[in-house]
Amino acid sequence: MNLEILYPELKNMKSNEIFIEWAFIVKTKNIIKIHIKKVIPKKEKTIFVKALKLEYNVVRNDDPALDEVVELTTIEK
């Protein structure tokens, strides 16, 4: 499968950028799957994750087993 056919954004992507395909918001009781399909600069990845954490109210707990996290599925050049 050629990903550039599925996602034409990849053709013009630079080496200092990443393509975010999916974001997974892992909560203690469920998982929210979001289809992002967006190219961003690599240096803005942490800012993007922080924004998702704020938007979806992702919190850290004292017990690491109960931590809520944001995971990204990305493509890089």
Summary of the structure (lengths in Angstrom):
residues: 77
radius of gyration: 14.2
end to end distance: 16.4
largest distance: 44.5
contacts: 169
relative contact order: 0.28
helix: 34%
strand: 38%
